[in-house]
Amino acid sequence: MSFQCEMFDPSVVHGQSCGCGSHAVSSNSGEARLGEVVRSAVLRAAFPQAAHRRALLKSLGAATLGAALSQFFPLEMATALAADAPGPLEKPKLKVGFIPITCASPIIMAQPMGFYAKYGLDVEVIKTAGWAVVRDKSLNHEYDASHMLSPMPFAISLGLGSVQQDWQIPAIENINGQAIVLSNALKDRRDPKTWKGLRFGSPFDFSMHNYLLRYYLAEAGLDPDTDVQIRVIPPPEMVANLRAGNIDGFLGPDPVNQRAVFDGLGFIHILSRDIWDGHPCCSFSTSKAFIAENPNTFLALSRAIIDATGYANKAENRKEIADAIAPANYLNQPPIVVEQALTGVFADGLGNVIQQKLRAGFDPFPWESFGVWILTQMQRWGQLKGEVDYAAVAKSVLLATDARTQMEGLGLVAPASNSKTFVVMGKTFDPSKPAEYLASFPIRRS
């Protein structure tokens, strides 16, 4: 045999039972070998500690443990899905970076909830301190793929703020799920026209948070570069900076927004869905080189992520997901904070309990029009100079056609088109007219 499995007995010979006791195997049976690989991956996902696995195998036996696992995990379906892959995984053991925020829910939950194992992958999800660190570790190939802010792969592909590498987005992770939070000291100063001189936090220069905050301020007549201060603060440090009085507010990701309310430090001024309903925030990303070098692994990984994203988008699964990702090795937040952010039933810090089921969503489709809008904002605020072929760049970064194929294969509804119009603060964005859209803003750098 050319593989090892903790539920497989290497001494088995042709015609005898496999170590999990579920069927006969032969040393030449590719189907049986694949089944054993899937069982081993599921066992490792369910019981990450090797000592626990060995103790269970010793006390229960492989056959009993295999039967028990099959009651809770669709082993036959997982084996069939793995069999659909075009070939063997080039790199089944992967490292995927993430920032501890709910935007990364599909990437994080795919580990404890078995989505990676379902596709034969052994993935280590690595908590990372900030976006610059995620970017640098990704560029240095310390991570095979990573959770990134949707604008980051565009910046990397264009060589903005870092060395240039071709980077791609196979799937969007979350839509909506952000908010502007203000210090309690500003409860009587909620009109943004009065915010001149305030200090705000934003997670990264190349972020939807930065662009949405700037858009909101500019619509109130404030120049975000001269009338206020916007400071880059990693999400895990936002609440501490609000507590210390270093900032007056922030446009941040969940559960950071809800944690500020939970700690009695601030209130939710506006949800990002009320600025642009359905906007993208974070993405699942990897390099074009990784995809080219590991096509089968990439296919399995993107399936796992899109599958998990589809599961996360169902409201009835949100509490389960909150419990799975709240622990210290993931978000390190009280489960109630994560649950409020994900379910949309939450305290706003002003004495109200809000019910807004669209506070956060998880739609994996990477609309090319999202990319065109991002490029206009990069130009608007002076990050991207000169002319740009909006449609070509968006298509090269956002793998919409591939995502459609994956979604349809998983039974998810995928749009027929790669682009669409949408409305941001009452203004319609037409992706076929980006230059006209950009020129329509009185406050801009370009």
C-alpha positions as CSV (number, residue, x, y, z in Angstrom):
1,M,0.0,0.0,0.0
2,S,1.2,3.5,-0.8
3,F,-0.6,5.4,1.9
4,Q,-1.0,5.3,5.7
5,C,-4.3,5.6,7.5
6,E,-4.9,5.4,11.3
7,M,-8.0,3.3,10.6
8,F,-6.3,1.1,8.2
9,D,-4.5,-2.1,9.1
10,P,-1.3,-2.4,6.8
11,S,-1.4,-6.2,7.3
12,V,-4.7,-6.6,5.4
13,V,-4.3,-8.7,2.2
14,H,-6.5,-9.1,-0.8
15,G,-10.0,-10.2,-0.1
16,Q,-10.0,-9.4,3.6
17,S,-11.8,-6.6,5.5
18,C,-10.3,-3.1,5.8
19,G,-9.3,-1.7,9.1
20,C,-12.6,0.2,9.5
21,G,-14.6,-2.9,8.9
22,S,-16.9,-1.4,6.4
23,H,-16.0,-3.3,3.2
24,A,-13.5,-5.6,1.6
25,V,-10.4,-4.2,0.0
26,S,-7.7,-5.3,-2.3
27,S,-4.3,-3.8,-2.6
28,N,-5.3,-2.7,-6.1
29,S,-8.6,-1.1,-5.2
30,G,-8.4,2.7,-5.9
31,E,-11.9,3.2,-4.6
32,A,-11.1,1.5,-1.3
33,R,-7.9,3.4,-1.0
34,L,-9.7,6.7,-1.5
35,G,-12.3,5.7,1.0
36,E,-9.6,5.1,3.6
37,V,-8.0,8.4,2.9
38,V,-11.3,10.2,3.4
39,R,-11.9,8.2,6.7
40,S,-8.5,9.1,7.9
41,A,-9.0,12.8,7.1
42,V,-12.4,12.9,8.9
43,L,-10.9,11.1,11.9
44,R,-8.1,13.7,12.1
45,A,-10.5,16.6,11.7
46,A,-12.8,15.2,14.4
47,F,-10.0,14.4,16.8
48,P,-7.0,16.7,16.1
49,Q,-4.9,15.3,18.9
50,A,-3.0,12.1,17.9
51,A,-3.1,10.8,21.5
52,H,-6.9,11.0,21.5
53,R,-7.2,9.2,18.2
54,R,-5.0,6.4,19.4
55,A,-6.9,6.1,22.6
56,L,-10.2,5.9,20.8
57,L,-8.9,3.3,18.3
58,K,-7.5,1.2,21.2
59,S,-10.7,1.4,23.3
60,L,-13.3,1.1,20.5
61,G,-11.6,-0.5,17.6
62,A,-11.4,0.8,14.1
63,A,-14.6,-0.9,13.0
64,T,-16.7,0.6,15.8
65,L,-15.1,4.0,15.4
66,G,-15.6,4.0,11.7
67,A,-19.3,3.1,12.1
68,A,-19.7,5.9,14.7
69,L,-18.1,8.5,12.4
70,S,-20.4,7.5,9.5
71,Q,-23.4,8.3,11.7
72,F,-22.4,11.9,11.9
73,F,-20.4,12.5,8.7
74,P,-21.5,11.5,5.1
75,L,-18.4,9.3,4.4
76,E,-19.8,7.8,1.3
77,M,-20.7,11.3,-0.1
78,A,-17.3,12.6,0.8
79,T,-15.6,9.7,-1.0
80,A,-17.8,10.3,-4.0
81,L,-16.9,14.0,-4.1
82,A,-13.2,13.2,-3.7
83,A,-13.5,10.7,-6.6
84,D,-14.9,13.5,-8.8
85,A,-11.6,15.4,-8.5
86,P,-9.6,15.3,-11.7
87,G,-6.6,13.6,-10.1
88,P,-4.6,13.2,-6.9
89,L,-4.1,16.1,-4.6
90,E,-0.7,17.6,-5.2
91,K,-0.5,19.1,-1.7
92,P,-3.1,17.8,0.7
93,K,-1.5,19.4,3.8
94,L,-2.0,23.2,3.6
95,K,-1.6,26.3,5.7
96,V,-4.3,29.0,5.4
97,G,-4.0,32.3,7.3
98,F,-6.9,34.2,8.8
99,I,-7.7,37.3,10.9
100,P,-9.9,36.6,13.9
101,I,-13.1,38.2,12.6
102,T,-16.5,36.8,11.5
103,C,-15.7,37.7,7.9
104,A,-13.5,34.6,7.9
105,S,-16.2,32.3,9.2
106,P,-16.2,29.9,6.3
107,I,-12.4,29.6,6.3
108,I,-12.3,29.1,10.0
109,M,-15.3,26.8,10.5
110,A,-14.2,24.6,7.6
111,Q,-11.5,23.2,10.0
112,P,-13.5,22.2,13.1
113,M,-16.7,21.4,11.2
114,G,-15.0,19.1,8.7
115,F,-15.4,20.9,5.4
116,Y,-11.7,20.6,4.5
117,A,-11.6,16.9,5.5
118,K,-14.7,16.3,3.4
119,Y,-12.5,17.0,0.3
120,G,-9.5,15.1,1.5
121,L,-7.5,18.1,2.8
122,D,-5.6,18.5,6.0
123,V,-5.6,22.3,6.6
124,E,-4.0,24.2,9.4
125,V,-5.8,27.5,9.8
126,I,-3.4,30.1,11.3
127,K,-4.6,33.1,13.3
128,T,-2.7,36.1,12.2
129,A,-2.2,39.5,13.9
130,G,-3.0,42.0,11.0
131,W,-3.5,42.4,7.3
132,A,0.0,43.4,6.5
133,V,1.2,40.2,8.2
134,V,-1.3,38.2,6.2
135,R,-0.1,39.8,3.0
136,D,3.6,39.3,3.7
137,K,3.3,35.7,4.8
138,S,1.2,35.0,1.7
139,L,3.7,36.7,-0.6
140,N,6.5,34.7,1.0
141,H,4.6,31.5,0.5
142,E,4.3,30.7,4.2
143,Y,0.6,30.4,3.6
144,D,-0.8,28.4,0.7
145,A,-4.0,30.5,0.7
146,S,-5.5,33.1,3.0
147,H,-8.3,35.2,4.2
148,M,-7.8,38.6,2.6
149,L,-9.8,41.9,2.4
150,S,-11.4,41.9,-1.1
151,P,-9.2,44.9,-2.3
152,M,-6.0,43.3,-1.2
153,P,-5.6,40.8,-4.2
154,F,-6.1,43.8,-6.5
155,A,-3.4,45.8,-4.7
156,I,-1.0,42.9,-4.8
157,S,-1.7,42.2,-8.5
158,L,-1.1,45.9,-9.3
159,G,2.0,46.2,-7.1
160,L,0.4,48.7,-4.8
161,G,1.9,48.7,-1.3
162,S,3.9,45.5,-1.9
163,V,5.9,43.6,-4.5
164,Q,3.8,42.6,-7.4
165,Q,2.4,39.1,-7.7
166,D,-0.6,37.8,-9.6
167,W,-3.2,37.1,-7.0
168,Q,-6.7,35.8,-7.4
169,I,-10.1,35.5,-5.6
170,P,-11.9,32.2,-6.1
171,A,-14.6,33.2,-3.7
172,I,-15.9,36.1,-1.7
173,E,-16.3,35.2,2.0
174,N,-18.8,37.6,3.4
175,I,-21.1,40.4,2.3
176,N,-22.2,43.2,4.7
177,G,-21.1,42.4,8.3
178,Q,-19.4,45.7,9.1
179,A,-20.4,48.8,11.0
180,I,-19.4,52.3,12.1
181,V,-19.0,52.3,15.9
182,L,-18.7,55.5,17.8
183,S,-17.5,56.1,21.4
184,N,-20.3,56.6,24.0
185,A,-19.0,60.1,24.3
186,L,-20.5,60.9,20.9
187,K,-24.1,59.8,21.6
188,D,-25.2,63.4,21.1
189,R,-23.1,63.9,18.0
190,R,-24.5,61.4,15.6
191,D,-24.7,63.6,12.5
192,P,-21.6,62.9,10.4
193,K,-21.6,66.5,9.2
194,T,-20.4,67.4,12.8
195,W,-17.5,64.9,12.8
196,K,-14.7,67.3,11.7
197,G,-11.6,66.7,13.8
198,L,-12.6,63.2,14.9
199,R,-10.2,60.2,14.7
200,F,-11.3,56.9,13.1
201,G,-9.8,53.5,12.9
202,S,-9.8,51.4,9.7
203,P,-8.3,47.9,9.4
204,F,-6.1,48.5,6.3
205,D,-5.6,51.0,3.5
206,F,-6.7,48.5,0.9
207,S,-10.0,47.5,2.6
208,M,-13.7,47.9,2.0
209,H,-13.8,49.4,5.5
210,N,-11.5,52.3,4.4
211,Y,-13.4,52.9,1.1
212,L,-16.9,52.7,2.8
213,L,-15.8,55.0,5.6
214,R,-14.4,57.5,3.1
215,Y,-17.5,57.3,1.0
216,Y,-19.8,57.9,4.0
217,L,-17.7,60.9,5.2
218,A,-17.5,62.4,1.7
219,E,-21.3,62.1,1.3
220,A,-21.6,64.2,4.5
221,G,-19.3,66.8,2.9
222,L,-16.1,65.9,4.8
223,D,-12.8,65.3,3.1
224,P,-11.5,62.1,4.7
225,D,-7.9,63.2,4.3
226,T,-8.1,66.7,5.8
227,D,-11.2,67.0,7.9
228,V,-10.7,63.8,10.0
229,Q,-7.9,61.4,10.8
230,I,-8.1,57.7,9.6
231,R,-5.6,55.4,11.3
232,V,-4.8,51.9,10.3
233,I,-5.6,49.6,13.3
234,P,-5.7,45.8,13.2
235,P,-9.2,44.5,14.1
236,P,-8.0,42.7,17.3
237,E,-6.7,46.1,18.6
238,M,-9.7,48.3,17.7
239,V,-11.7,47.9,20.9
240,A,-8.6,48.5,23.0
241,N,-7.8,51.7,21.1
242,L,-11.4,52.9,21.6
243,R,-11.1,52.1,25.4
244,A,-7.9,54.1,25.6
245,G,-9.4,57.1,23.8
246,N,-6.9,56.9,20.9
247,I,-9.8,56.9,18.4
248,D,-13.3,58.3,18.5
249,G,-14.8,55.5,16.4
250,F,-14.0,53.0,13.7
251,L,-15.5,51.3,10.7
252,G,-14.6,47.7,11.6
253,P,-15.6,44.1,11.1
254,D,-17.6,41.9,13.4
255,P,-17.4,40.7,16.1
256,V,-15.2,43.8,16.9
257,N,-18.2,46.1,16.5
258,Q,-20.4,44.0,18.8
259,R,-17.6,43.6,21.3
260,A,-17.4,47.4,21.7
261,V,-21.1,47.4,22.6
262,F,-20.7,44.3,24.9
263,D,-17.9,46.0,26.8
264,G,-19.9,49.2,27.2
265,L,-17.5,51.3,25.2
266,G,-19.4,52.4,22.2
267,F,-22.6,52.1,20.1
268,I,-23.4,51.0,16.5
269,H,-23.9,54.2,14.5
270,I,-24.8,52.5,11.2
271,L,-24.4,49.0,9.7
272,S,-22.4,48.8,6.5
273,R,-25.5,47.2,4.8
274,D,-27.2,50.6,5.2
275,I,-24.4,52.2,3.2
276,W,-24.3,49.5,0.5
277,D,-26.5,46.4,1.0
278,G,-24.7,43.4,-0.4
279,H,-21.2,44.8,-0.5
280,P,-18.3,42.4,-0.4
281,C,-15.8,42.6,2.5
282,C,-13.4,39.7,2.7
283,S,-12.3,37.0,0.3
284,F,-10.7,33.7,0.1
285,S,-7.5,34.3,-2.0
286,T,-4.4,32.6,-3.3
287,S,-1.7,33.2,-5.9
288,K,-2.1,32.4,-9.5
289,A,1.1,30.4,-9.2
290,F,-0.4,28.2,-6.5
291,I,-3.4,27.4,-8.7
292,A,-1.2,26.6,-11.7
293,E,1.1,24.4,-9.6
294,N,-1.6,22.6,-7.6
295,P,-4.8,22.5,-9.8
296,N,-6.3,19.5,-8.1
297,T,-5.6,20.8,-4.6
298,F,-6.9,24.2,-5.6
299,L,-10.1,22.6,-6.9
300,A,-10.6,20.7,-3.6
301,L,-9.8,23.7,-1.5
302,S,-12.1,26.1,-3.4
303,R,-14.9,23.5,-3.2
304,A,-14.4,23.2,0.6
305,I,-14.5,27.0,1.0
306,I,-17.5,27.5,-1.3
307,D,-19.3,24.6,0.4
308,A,-18.7,26.1,3.9
309,T,-19.7,29.6,2.6
310,G,-23.0,28.2,1.4
311,Y,-23.6,26.6,4.7
312,A,-22.7,29.8,6.6
313,N,-25.3,31.7,4.5
314,K,-28.2,29.8,6.0
315,A,-29.6,31.6,9.0
316,E,-30.4,28.4,10.8
317,N,-26.7,27.5,11.0
318,R,-25.4,30.7,12.5
319,K,-25.6,29.8,16.1
320,E,-23.8,26.5,15.5
321,I,-21.1,28.4,13.6
322,A,-20.8,31.0,16.3
323,D,-20.1,28.2,18.9
324,A,-17.5,26.6,16.5
325,I,-15.5,29.8,15.8
326,A,-15.7,31.6,19.2
327,P,-13.0,29.7,21.1
328,A,-9.6,31.1,21.9
329,N,-7.8,29.4,19.0
330,Y,-10.1,31.1,16.5
331,L,-11.9,34.4,17.4
332,N,-11.3,34.4,21.2
333,Q,-14.6,36.1,21.8
334,P,-17.6,35.4,24.1
335,P,-20.0,33.2,22.1
336,I,-22.9,35.6,22.7
337,V,-20.9,38.4,21.0
338,V,-20.3,36.2,17.9
339,E,-23.8,35.0,17.9
340,Q,-25.3,38.5,18.0
341,A,-23.1,39.5,15.1
342,L,-24.0,36.5,13.0
343,T,-27.7,36.1,13.7
344,G,-28.5,39.8,13.4
345,V,-30.3,40.0,16.8
346,F,-28.1,42.4,18.7
347,A,-27.9,45.2,21.2
348,D,-26.9,48.5,19.5
349,G,-25.4,50.2,22.6
350,L,-28.2,52.8,22.6
351,G,-30.6,50.7,24.7
352,N,-32.2,48.9,21.7
353,V,-32.3,45.3,20.6
354,I,-32.2,45.3,16.8
355,Q,-33.3,42.4,14.6
356,Q,-31.6,42.7,11.2
357,K,-31.1,39.3,9.6
358,L,-29.1,40.9,6.7
359,R,-26.5,42.3,9.1
360,A,-24.1,39.7,7.7
361,G,-24.3,37.4,4.8
362,F,-22.0,34.8,3.1
363,D,-22.3,34.8,-0.7
364,P,-19.3,33.2,-2.4
365,F,-19.8,34.6,-5.9
366,P,-17.0,37.0,-6.9
367,W,-18.9,39.6,-9.0
368,E,-16.5,41.3,-11.5
369,S,-18.4,44.5,-10.9
370,F,-17.2,44.4,-7.3
371,G,-13.7,44.6,-8.6
372,V,-14.5,47.5,-10.9
373,W,-16.0,49.5,-8.0
374,I,-12.9,48.8,-5.9
375,L,-10.6,50.1,-8.7
376,T,-12.6,53.3,-8.9
377,Q,-12.1,53.9,-5.2
378,M,-8.4,53.2,-5.4
379,Q,-8.2,55.9,-8.0
380,R,-10.6,58.2,-6.2
381,W,-8.3,58.3,-3.2
382,G,-5.0,58.4,-5.0
383,Q,-3.8,54.9,-4.4
384,L,-4.0,53.9,-8.1
385,K,-2.5,56.4,-10.6
386,G,-3.2,56.7,-14.4
387,E,-5.5,54.8,-16.6
388,V,-6.7,51.3,-15.9
389,D,-8.5,48.6,-17.9
390,Y,-11.2,48.1,-15.2
391,A,-12.9,45.1,-16.8
392,A,-9.6,43.3,-17.6
393,V,-8.2,43.7,-14.1
394,A,-11.4,42.7,-12.4
395,K,-11.7,39.6,-14.6
396,S,-8.1,38.6,-14.0
397,V,-8.5,38.8,-10.2
398,L,-12.0,37.6,-9.6
399,L,-12.6,34.0,-10.8
400,A,-16.3,34.4,-11.4
401,T,-16.7,31.7,-14.1
402,D,-14.9,29.1,-12.0
403,A,-17.0,30.0,-8.9
404,R,-20.2,29.6,-10.9
405,T,-19.1,26.0,-11.9
406,Q,-18.2,25.2,-8.3
407,M,-21.4,26.6,-6.9
408,E,-23.6,24.8,-9.4
409,G,-21.8,21.5,-8.7
410,L,-22.6,22.0,-5.0
411,G,-26.2,22.7,-5.6
412,L,-25.9,26.5,-4.8
413,V,-27.6,29.1,-6.8
414,A,-25.2,31.0,-9.0
415,P,-25.9,34.1,-11.1
416,A,-25.9,33.8,-14.9
417,S,-23.9,37.0,-15.4
418,N,-20.5,38.0,-14.0
419,S,-21.4,41.7,-13.5
420,K,-24.4,43.6,-12.1
421,T,-25.3,47.2,-11.2
422,F,-25.8,48.1,-7.5
423,V,-26.6,51.1,-5.3
424,V,-24.3,52.8,-2.8
425,M,-25.9,55.4,-0.7
426,G,-28.6,56.1,-3.2
427,K,-26.2,56.3,-6.2
428,T,-26.3,53.6,-8.9
429,F,-23.0,52.1,-10.0
430,D,-22.9,50.9,-13.6
431,P,-19.7,48.7,-14.0
432,S,-19.7,49.6,-17.8
433,K,-19.2,53.3,-17.0
434,P,-16.5,53.4,-14.2
435,A,-14.8,56.6,-15.5
436,E,-18.1,58.6,-15.4
437,Y,-18.8,57.2,-11.9
438,L,-15.4,58.3,-10.7
439,A,-15.7,61.8,-12.2
440,S,-19.1,62.3,-10.5
441,F,-17.6,62.7,-7.1
442,P,-16.8,66.3,-6.0
443,I,-14.5,65.1,-3.2
444,R,-11.7,62.9,-4.6
445,R,-7.9,62.9,-5.1
446,S,-7.8,61.9,-8.8
